[in-house]
Amino acid sequence: MIKVNYTELDGPAGPTCRLEASGHAGYAPAGQDIVCAGASTLMQTLCALLAGEEGTKSGVWDEPGGPRLAVTAAAPQKPWVEGAFEFAKAGFALLAERYPDNVRFADLSGRGEQSMVDLQLFASEGGDAAAPSAPALSHAQAQQAIASGTMKADEGREASDVPTPAAVQDPEERPAPPERPAPLPPIPALREGANTVRALHARWAAEEAMLRRDMPDFSLKQELANPEMRRLMELPGMRMGDAYRLAHYNDALRQTAQTVEQGVVERIRQRSARPAENGTSPGGAAITRADVASMTRAQREALERRAMHGVKISF
């Protein structure tokens, strides 16, 4: 069952409003629970309305009994902030009245308790003459009054046990099974969002397959562990190949520099090799030029740096 409580804590600037919902509805299996979807939509709508408003905050906790969501607005509140809380309270009251076995809503504020007391006074105004008539509180309202503490449990049972004239039936007739409420239609925005996510995943899969043609070891899951890769992939219109090249730009430069350096060293080593004998080499038999093999490491590194800057070196 989802338990929803609304409270108001007194403070120097006025009451602080707090709406908290916790638990699972248990109306249907996961993914098909319309009651849970309705409660989640109400809480998410309240969070979205109050997002960025000064003095408001929201939190979500994963507890053993189910998720717990809370939205708080510190005093003083603007009139539209109070209206947002009233909107959410009205929605949860309707859910609790229609699905009393799955949602319980209690208004524990001073105004909420006063309204429940007014309902009880209205029910007792008839005196003895009103005793045979139907109770003023419905079953769902009685449960809410018990949850908020304004009605005792035995009083709630007495109110719900009083039969109404319409409820009196022939003992031989079997009561008709309760009708299950029709499922609510899916929210268009949620359906469009799911389609967008599926299309994005399909595009990523196609781009990953194309990258694997040139890089068989490429893995998007491993690349997303890189914070720079994740940041680039979040940019609108960014392609996976472009994000990969930008994320590994420094690595590509380092690899290119190493390749050039190895090529320069190899060419220097080839030029310093001993010439062939018997006149088969175009050069002379004796080495009259500088011998790179006899140079120090610092001298060779200086030659490499000059070669990488485009200087033509000859001996």
Residue pairs with C-beta under 8 A, 6 or more apart in sequence:
1 23
1 24
1 25
1 26
1 101
1 102
1 103
1 104
2 21
2 22
2 23
2 24
2 25
2 35
2 36
2 39
2 66
2 102
2 103
2 104
3 21
3 22
3 23
3 104
3 106
4 19
4 20
4 21
4 39
4 92
4 96
4 103
4 104
4 105
4 106
5 19
5 20
5 105
5 106
5 108
6 17
6 18
6 19
6 20
6 85
6 89
6 105
6 106
6 107
6 108
6 109
6 112
7 17
7 18
7 20
7 108
7 109
8 15
8 16
8 17
8 18
8 109
8 110
8 111
9 15
9 16
9 18
10 16
11 74
11 75
13 74
13 75
13 76
14 75
14 76
14 77
15 75
15 109
16 72
16 73
16 74
16 75
17 72
17 73
17 77
17 81
17 82
17 85
18 70
18 71
18 72
18 73
19 43
19 46
19 70
19 71
19 85
19 88
19 89
20 68
20 69
20 70
20 71
21 39
21 43
21 68
21 69
21 70
21 92
22 63
22 65
22 66
22 67
22 68
22 69
23 65
23 66
23 68
24 33
24 36
24 66
25 33
25 35
25 36
25 39
25 99
25 102
25 103
26 33
26 102
27 33
27 34
27 35
27 36
27 99
27 102
28 34
28 35
34 183
34 184
35 95
35 99
35 102
35 103
37 184
38 91
38 95
38 184
39 92
39 95
39 103
41 187
42 88
42 91
42 92
42 95
43 69
43 71
43 88
45 87
45 88
46 71
46 84
46 85
46 87
46 88
47 58
47 69
47 71
49 84
50 56
50 58
50 71
50 73
50 81
50 84
53 73
53 78
53 81
55 73
55 74
55 75
55 77
56 71
56 72
56 73
56 74
56 81
57 71
57 72
58 69
58 70
58 71
58 72
59 69
59 70
60 67
60 68
60 69
61 67
61 68
62 68
71 88
73 81
73 85
89 105
89 107
92 103
92 105
93 105
93 144
95 103
95 105
96 103
96 104
96 105
96 140
96 143
96 144
97 138
97 140
97 141
98 140
98 181
99 181
100 139
100 140
100 143
104 143
104 144
104 147
105 144
105 147
106 112
106 144
106 147
106 148
107 113
107 115
107 116
107 144
107 148
108 148
108 149
112 148
113 148
113 149
113 150
116 144
116 145
116 148
116 150
116 151
117 150
119 136
119 137
119 141
119 145
120 137
120 145
120 150
120 151
122 136
123 135
123 136
123 137
123 159
126 133
134 162
134 164
134 165
135 142
135 159
135 160
135 162
137 145
137 151
137 159
139 160
142 151
142 155
142 156
142 159
142 160
143 156
145 151
145 156
146 152
146 153
146 156
169 175
204 220
204 240
207 239
207 240
207 241
208 218
208 220
208 240
210 241
211 218
211 240
211 241
211 244
212 218
218 244
220 240
223 229
223 244
223 247
224 230
224 233
226 247
228 246
228 247
229 243
229 244
229 247
232 238
232 242
232 243
232 246
232 247
233 240
233 243
235 243
245 252
257 308
260 308
261 304
261 308
264 303
264 304
264 307
264 308
265 300
265 304
268 292
268 300
268 303
268 304
268 313
269 292
269 293
271 292
271 315
272 291
272 292
272 293
274 287
275 281
275 283
275 284
275 285
275 287
277 285
279 285
289 315
290 315
292 300
292 303
292 315
295 303
303 313
306 313
307 313
